[in-house]
Amino acid sequence: MNACTGLDLKAASPFPATCVVTMVNGAAKYMADAGSYERITYEAMNSRYEKGAAETVAARLAEMLRSL
């Protein structure tokens, strides 16, 4: 997940303080936002995930946060 998606998730959270942590010592590489694929960024070209995956994950995480 990238900064844009993290900020979207933070905005969707029902909590006054939400911290999104990404790229924590893992090998999954980048999860670029859809716009990064359109701009052909380094992040998108080095991602194992398809366009739209970050938005799908963020939407599901937002649902989970709202259910808490």
C-alpha positions in Angstrom: 0.0 0.0 0.0 1.3 3.5 -0.7 0.8 6.9 0.9 -2.2 7.8 -1.2 -4.1 4.6 -0.3 -3.0 5.0 3.3 -4.4 8.5 3.5 -7.7 7.3 1.9 -7.9 4.5 4.5 -7.1 6.9 7.3 -9.9 9.3 6.1 -12.4 6.3 5.9 -11.6 5.2 9.5 -14.2 5.9 12.1 -11.4 6.5 14.7 -10.0 9.9 15.5 -6.4 8.5 15.3 -5.5 5.9 12.7 -1.9 5.1 11.7 -1.3 3.1 8.6 2.0 1.2 8.5 3.3 -0.3 5.3 6.5 -1.9 3.9 7.3 -3.5 7.2 10.1 -5.9 6.6 8.4 -8.0 4.0 9.0 -9.2 0.5 5.6 -8.5 -1.0 7.0 -5.3 -2.6 4.7 -2.5 -3.6 0.9 -2.3 -3.8 0.5 0.8 -6.0 -2.7 2.8 -6.3 -4.6 2.6 -9.6 -3.3 6.1 -10.7 0.3 4.8 -10.4 -0.4 2.2 -13.1 -1.8 4.9 -15.4 1.3 7.1 -14.9 3.6 4.0 -15.2 5.5 4.7 -12.0 8.4 2.6 -10.6 6.0 1.5 -7.8 3.5 0.1 -10.2 5.9 -1.5 -12.6 7.6 -3.4 -9.6 4.3 -4.5 -8.0 3.1 -8.1 -7.9 -0.5 -6.8 -7.6 -2.9 -5.8 -10.3 -4.3 -2.4 -10.8 -7.0 -1.7 -8.3 -5.7 -4.2 -5.7 -4.7 -1.4 -3.3 -8.2 0.2 -3.5 -9.8 -3.2 -2.9 -7.7 -3.9 0.2 -8.3 -0.4 1.6 -12.0 -0.7 1.1 -12.1 -4.0 2.9 -9.9 -2.7 5.7 -12.2 0.4 6.1 -15.2 -2.0 6.4 -13.3 -3.9 9.1 -12.5 -0.7 11.0 -16.1 0.4 10.9 -17.2 -3.0 12.3 -15.1 -2.6 15.4 
